[in-house]
Amino acid sequence: MKQLYCLIFILISNAVSIIPVKAQPKITSGSPVRIGVLPRGTYNAITDVAGVQVGHKTLIRGSSVRTGATVVLPHGGNLFREKVPAAVYVGNGFGKLAGITQIRELGNIESPVILTNTLNVAAGINAGVSYTLAQKGNQDVQSVNIVVGETNDGYLNDIRGRHVTEEDILETIHIAKPGAVEQGNTGAGTGTVCFGFKGGIGSASRVLPKTLGGYTVGVLVQANFGGVLEIAGVPVGKELGRYFLSDRLNNPADGSCMIVLATDAPLQAHSLERLAKRAFMGLAKTGGIASNGSGDYVIAFSTHPSVRIPHQSEQPLHTATTLFNDDLSPLFLAAIEATEEAIVNALFAAKTMTGRNGNKVEALPKEAVISILKKYNRYQP
């Protein structure tokens, strides 16, 4: 009888092992601390906003090429024909954001959002133009506003070599996809530095309760700036003795930060600008100071189907659903939390890198940071 029980147990175990289990999505957050009060999305990334796609192209060659490109697509269709409402907030304007004036004038985006290094903005524009002109239905297009942002990765990368080509960025656009977002030393974040440690690409998201609309706010950052690092209110930079104007790290604050914010809430340009301003508050909560030499921008757009803007219409009036101002505050909080966590995720995902002229940037010392977080009772594995 005992042998029979054993046989039955083995059969049941084998049966259970072959029952298909639905694969769980990969959560790409590398942060060991819970930031804020709102829940994360499935991937804790900008791609939790339905329709948004992200692509990376990373260039690491020899001892001095440490750069790349990152692309965010608001949706997978023809962006020129189906524009999305958008806005830009400039925290500090020491940067080269192509396409900003038309976004401000017309309140929309009609191209992929391309991120790369400072001296490859022109390659990004060329790639965006080529991509748009080649799309079906755009045979007669003679003008398009391409959005390209940048940060300066010249400490680790041979930036003067302008190694990111139009073909690289076109490839990045075509491989963009939904789902998990690679973070850290990837794409446009390959050669970046943040708070004196290795920076990179970071992403995070927040989802509002159903009673508040159930909307999602997703953020992607290209983190390349400095200040006095704080994580969830903990003075990590001060505890490590590495911060702007300290003896060990006297001038790491310049660089730039590009912040791309997406939401599925039905918002027009004026509301998106208000949302973008709150995203910049998320940067401030990490200890960023928007230094003189830092170009810090937030590009915000909505993917809600009702607010898409057709390039041409037989109707003279465009009717769209939009949230009232009184209902924006929960989205403001989501933007702040997602931006703060995206920056922290970039730091935790990045790895030590050596590049141009043997320059080396250490990764955030994770074990030491975790000890500091535990000291302040903020560690949540």
VOKEPA-865692 format. One record per residue (C-alpha): x, y, z; residue number from 1. Coordinates in steps of 0.2 Angstrom, whole numbers, plus 5000, padded with zeros to 4 digits. Example, Ala and Ser with C-alpha at 12.3 -4.5 7.8 and 13.67 -1.06 7.14 Angstrom:
BEGIN
ATOM     c1     c2     c3   pos
ATOM   5062   4978   5039     1
ATOM   5068   4995   5036     2
END
This chain:
BEGIN
ATOM     c1     c2     c3   pos
ATOM   5000   5000   5000     1
ATOM   5014   5012   5004     2
ATOM   5022   5008   4987     3
ATOM   5005   5012   4979     4
ATOM   5004   5029   4988     5
ATOM   5022   5033   4982     6
ATOM   5017   5028   4964     7
ATOM   5002   5039   4965     8
ATOM   5012   5054   4972     9
ATOM   5025   5052   4958    10
ATOM   5011   5051   4944    11
ATOM   5003   5067   4951    12
ATOM   5019   5076   4953    13
ATOM   5023   5072   4934    14
ATOM   5006   5077   4929    15
ATOM   5007   5094   4938    16
ATOM   5024   5097   4930    17
ATOM   5018   5096   4913    18
ATOM   5003   5108   4915    19
ATOM   5007   5123   4905    20
ATOM   5010   5139   4916    21
ATOM   5007   5156   4909    22
ATOM   5024   5165   4907    23
ATOM   5025   5179   4919    24
ATOM   5031   5196   4911    25
ATOM   5049   5201   4916    26
ATOM   5049   5215   4928    27
ATOM   5064   5226   4923    28
ATOM   5065   5237   4939    29
ATOM   5082   5235   4947    30
ATOM   5078   5246   4962    31
ATOM   5077   5237   4979    32
ATOM   5066   5251   4986    33
ATOM   5048   5255   4984    34
ATOM   5046   5273   4978    35
ATOM   5029   5281   4981    36
ATOM   5012   5274   4984    37
ATOM   5004   5270   4967    38
ATOM   5006   5252   4960    39
ATOM   5018   5249   4946    40
ATOM   5012   5242   4929    41
ATOM   5015   5225   4922    42
ATOM   5033   5228   4916    43
ATOM   5036   5244   4927    44
ATOM   5041   5253   4911    45
ATOM   5035   5265   4898    46
ATOM   5028   5251   4888    47
ATOM   5014   5248   4901    48
ATOM   5005   5262   4891    49
ATOM   4996   5252   4878    50
ATOM   5004   5254   4861    51
ATOM   5020   5262   4866    52
ATOM   5036   5253   4859    53
ATOM   5054   5255   4863    54
ATOM   5070   5251   4853    55
ATOM   5088   5251   4857    56
ATOM   5104   5251   4847    57
ATOM   5120   5249   4858    58
ATOM   5137   5253   4850    59
ATOM   5152   5247   4860    60
ATOM   5168   5246   4849    61
ATOM   5186   5245   4854    62
ATOM   5191   5256   4868    63
ATOM   5182   5272   4864    64
ATOM   5165   5269   4856    65
ATOM   5152   5269   4870    66
ATOM   5136   5276   4863    67
ATOM   5120   5272   4854    68
ATOM   5102   5276   4851    69
ATOM   5085   5273   4859    70
ATOM   5068   5276   4851    71
ATOM   5051   5278   4858    72
ATOM   5036   5275   4847    73
ATOM   5019   5282   4854    74
ATOM   5010   5269   4843    75
ATOM   5015   5256   4830    76
ATOM   5005   5265   4815    77
ATOM   5009   5279   4804    78
ATOM   5013   5293   4816    79
ATOM   5013   5306   4803    80
ATOM   4995   5302   4798    81
ATOM   4989   5299   4816    82
ATOM   4998   5311   4827    83
ATOM   4997   5311   4846    84
ATOM   4995   5326   4857    85
ATOM   5011   5331   4865    86
ATOM   5020   5344   4875    87
ATOM   5038   5349   4881    88
ATOM   5043   5356   4897    89
ATOM   5061   5363   4898    90
ATOM   5069   5362   4915    91
ATOM   5085   5368   4909    92
ATOM   5088   5373   4891    93
ATOM   5107   5369   4889    94
ATOM   5103   5355   4876    95
ATOM   5099   5351   4858    96
ATOM   5081   5345   4857    97
ATOM   5076   5345   4839    98
ATOM   5058   5348   4834    99
ATOM   5053   5357   4850   100
ATOM   5046   5373   4842   101
ATOM   5033   5364   4832   102
ATOM   5027   5353   4847   103
ATOM   5025   5369   4856   104
ATOM   5016   5378   4842   105
ATOM   5004   5364   4836   106
ATOM   5003   5353   4852   107
ATOM   5007   5336   4844   108
ATOM   5021   5324   4839   109
ATOM   5021   5316   4821   110
ATOM   5037   5306   4822   111
ATOM   5046   5293   4833   112
ATOM   5055   5301   4848   113
ATOM   5073   5298   4846   114
ATOM   5087   5299   4859   115
ATOM   5106   5298   4855   116
ATOM   5121   5308   4859   117
ATOM   5124   5327   4857   118
ATOM   5134   5326   4841   119
ATOM   5122   5313   4832   120
ATOM   5106   5323   4833   121
ATOM   5108   5326   4814   122
ATOM   5109   5308   4811   123
ATOM   5093   5306   4821   124
ATOM   5084   5319   4811   125
ATOM   5089   5311   4795   126
ATOM   5084   5294   4801   127
ATOM   5067   5300   4806   128
ATOM   5064   5309   4789   129
ATOM   5069   5293   4780   130
ATOM   5058   5283   4790   131
ATOM   5043   5294   4788   132
ATOM   5045   5297   4769   133
ATOM   5046   5278   4767   134
ATOM   5030   5274   4776   135
ATOM   5015   5269   4766   136
ATOM   5003   5284   4763   137
ATOM   5017   5297   4764   138
ATOM   5022   5297   4746   139
ATOM   5018   5316   4745   140
ATOM   5025   5322   4761   141
ATOM   5037   5336   4759   142
ATOM   5039   5342   4778   143
ATOM   5039   5332   4794   144
ATOM   5045   5337   4812   145
ATOM   5057   5325   4819   146
ATOM   5059   5324   4838   147
ATOM   5077   5320   4843   148
ATOM   5084   5323   4861   149
ATOM   5102   5320   4867   150
ATOM   5114   5320   4881   151
ATOM   5133   5321   4880   152
ATOM   5142   5305   4883   153
ATOM   5159   5312   4879   154
ATOM   5168   5306   4895   155
ATOM   5166   5288   4890   156
ATOM   5163   5289   4871   157
ATOM   5173   5296   4857   158
ATOM   5158   5308   4853   159
ATOM   5168   5318   4840   160
ATOM   5168   5302   4830   161
ATOM   5149   5303   4827   162
ATOM   5148   5284   4827   163
ATOM   5129   5283   4827   164
ATOM   5123   5283   4809   165
ATOM   5107   5285   4801   166
ATOM   5106   5267   4797   167
ATOM   5109   5263   4816   168
ATOM   5094   5274   4821   169
ATOM   5083   5267   4807   170
ATOM   5087   5249   4813   171
ATOM   5082   5255   4831   172
ATOM   5065   5262   4825   173
ATOM   5062   5245   4816   174
ATOM   5066   5234   4831   175
ATOM   5056   5244   4843   176
ATOM   5043   5233   4852   177
ATOM   5031   5233   4867   178
ATOM   5035   5223   4883   179
ATOM   5050   5223   4894   180
ATOM   5062   5237   4892   181
ATOM   5081   5234   4893   182
ATOM   5089   5247   4905   183
ATOM   5106   5253   4911   184
ATOM   5121   5253   4899   185
ATOM   5110   5251   4883   186
ATOM   5105   5262   4868   187
ATOM   5107   5281   4871   188
ATOM   5112   5277   4889   189
ATOM   5127   5267   4885   190
ATOM   5140   5280   4889   191
ATOM   5130   5291   4901   192
ATOM   5135   5296   4919   193
ATOM   5123   5300   4933   194
ATOM   5127   5307   4950   195
ATOM   5145   5303   4947   196
ATOM   5141   5284   4944   197
ATOM   5137   5275   4929   198
ATOM   5120   5281   4922   199
ATOM   5110   5274   4908   200
ATOM   5092   5271   4902   201
ATOM   5079   5269   4915   202
ATOM   5060   5266   4915   203
ATOM   5045   5264   4927   204
ATOM   5026   5266   4927   205
ATOM   5012   5269   4938   206
ATOM   4994   5264   4937   207
ATOM   4979   5273   4944   208
ATOM   4965   5264   4953   209
ATOM   4950   5260   4943   210
ATOM   4940   5273   4953   211
ATOM   4952   5287   4946   212
ATOM   4951   5281   4928   213
ATOM   4963   5266   4929   214
ATOM   4975   5276   4918   215
ATOM   4994   5272   4916   216
ATOM   5008   5284   4916   217
ATOM   5025   5277   4909   218
ATOM   5042   5286   4909   219
ATOM   5059   5282   4901   220
ATOM   5074   5292   4905   221
ATOM   5091   5295   4898   222
ATOM   5100   5299   4914   223
ATOM   5116   5309   4912   224
ATOM   5116   5322   4926   225
ATOM   5121   5326   4943   226
ATOM   5118   5334   4960   227
ATOM   5116   5326   4977   228
ATOM   5109   5308   4975   229
ATOM   5093   5304   4985   230
ATOM   5084   5287   4984   231
ATOM   5066   5287   4992   232
ATOM   5071   5302   5002   233
ATOM   5087   5294   5009   234
ATOM   5103   5305   5007   235
ATOM   5113   5291   4998   236
ATOM   5125   5303   4990   237
ATOM   5129   5311   5006   238
ATOM   5131   5295   5015   239
ATOM   5143   5289   5002   240
ATOM   5152   5305   5002   241
ATOM   5150   5307   4984   242
ATOM   5140   5322   4978   243
ATOM   5141   5339   4969   244
ATOM   5153   5351   4978   245
ATOM   5160   5337   4990   246
ATOM   5179   5334   4991   247
ATOM   5178   5317   4981   248
ATOM   5166   5323   4967   249
ATOM   5168   5341   4964   250
ATOM   5159   5344   4948   251
ATOM   5148   5330   4941   252
ATOM   5132   5339   4939   253
ATOM   5133   5344   4921   254
ATOM   5127   5332   4907   255
ATOM   5108   5332   4904   256
ATOM   5093   5321   4906   257
ATOM   5080   5317   4893   258
ATOM   5063   5312   4900   259
ATOM   5050   5304   4889   260
ATOM   5032   5302   4897   261
ATOM   5018   5293   4890   262
ATOM   5000   5291   4896   263
ATOM   4984   5283   4890   264
ATOM   4974   5296   4899   265
ATOM   4964   5307   4886   266
ATOM   4974   5323   4888   267
ATOM   4977   5338   4876   268
ATOM   4993   5348   4875   269
ATOM   4990   5360   4889   270
ATOM   4987   5346   4901   271
ATOM   5002   5336   4895   272
ATOM   5013   5351   4899   273
ATOM   5006   5352   4916   274
ATOM   5010   5333   4918   275
ATOM   5028   5336   4911   276
ATOM   5031   5349   4924   277
ATOM   5027   5336   4938   278
ATOM   5039   5324   4930   279
ATOM   5053   5336   4932   280
ATOM   5048   5336   4951   281
ATOM   5053   5317   4950   282
ATOM   5070   5322   4944   283
ATOM   5072   5334   4958   284
ATOM   5067   5321   4971   285
ATOM   5082   5311   4966   286
ATOM   5093   5326   4970   287
ATOM   5096   5332   4952   288
ATOM   5099   5351   4952   289
ATOM   5097   5355   4933   290
ATOM   5115   5362   4933   291
ATOM   5121   5376   4921   292
ATOM   5128   5363   4909   293
ATOM   5113   5351   4909   294
ATOM   5100   5350   4896   295
ATOM   5084   5344   4905   296
ATOM   5068   5341   4895   297
ATOM   5052   5332   4897   298
ATOM   5043   5326   4882   299
ATOM   5025   5320   4886   300
ATOM   5012   5313   4875   301
ATOM   4995   5304   4876   302
ATOM   4991   5288   4867   303
ATOM   4972   5288   4870   304
ATOM   4963   5284   4854   305
ATOM   4951   5298   4855   306
ATOM   4964   5312   4856   307
ATOM   4974   5306   4840   308
ATOM   4975   5320   4827   309
ATOM   4973   5315   4809   310
ATOM   4985   5323   4797   311
ATOM   4970   5326   4785   312
ATOM   4951   5326   4788   313
ATOM   4936   5330   4778   314
ATOM   4928   5338   4794   315
ATOM   4933   5355   4799   316
ATOM   4931   5351   4818   317
ATOM   4941   5339   4828   318
ATOM   4931   5332   4843   319
ATOM   4941   5324   4857   320
ATOM   4938   5318   4875   321
ATOM   4949   5325   4888   322
ATOM   4950   5325   4907   323
ATOM   4945   5340   4917   324
ATOM   4959   5350   4926   325
ATOM   4951   5345   4942   326
ATOM   4955   5326   4938   327
ATOM   4973   5328   4934   328
ATOM   4981   5327   4952   329
ATOM   4982   5308   4952   330
ATOM   4991   5309   4936   331
ATOM   5003   5322   4943   332
ATOM   5008   5310   4957   333
ATOM   5010   5296   4945   334
ATOM   5022   5306   4934   335
ATOM   5032   5311   4949   336
ATOM   5034   5293   4956   337
ATOM   5037   5285   4939   338
ATOM   5051   5298   4934   339
ATOM   5059   5296   4951   340
ATOM   5059   5277   4950   341
ATOM   5065   5277   4932   342
ATOM   5081   5287   4937   343
ATOM   5084   5275   4951   344
ATOM   5081   5260   4940   345
ATOM   5094   5267   4928   346
ATOM   5107   5268   4942   347
ATOM   5104   5251   4948   348
ATOM   5104   5243   4931   349
ATOM   5120   5251   4925   350
ATOM   5136   5243   4926   351
ATOM   5154   5249   4928   352
ATOM   5161   5255   4911   353
ATOM   5178   5260   4905   354
ATOM   5179   5270   4889   355
ATOM   5188   5284   4880   356
ATOM   5206   5288   4886   357
ATOM   5204   5274   4899   358
ATOM   5191   5284   4908   359
ATOM   5181   5273   4920   360
ATOM   5164   5276   4928   361
ATOM   5160   5264   4943   362
ATOM   5142   5257   4945   363
ATOM   5132   5263   4960   364
ATOM   5139   5252   4974   365
ATOM   5123   5242   4977   366
ATOM   5128   5233   4993   367
ATOM   5133   5249   5001   368
ATOM   5117   5258   4995   369
ATOM   5106   5244   5002   370
ATOM   5115   5245   5019   371
ATOM   5111   5264   5019   372
ATOM   5093   5260   5014   373
ATOM   5091   5248   5028   374
ATOM   5098   5260   5040   375
ATOM   5084   5272   5036   376
ATOM   5071   5258   5035   377
ATOM   5068   5260   5017   378
ATOM   5074   5244   5010   379
ATOM   5061   5233   5001   380
ATOM   5068   5218   4992   381
END
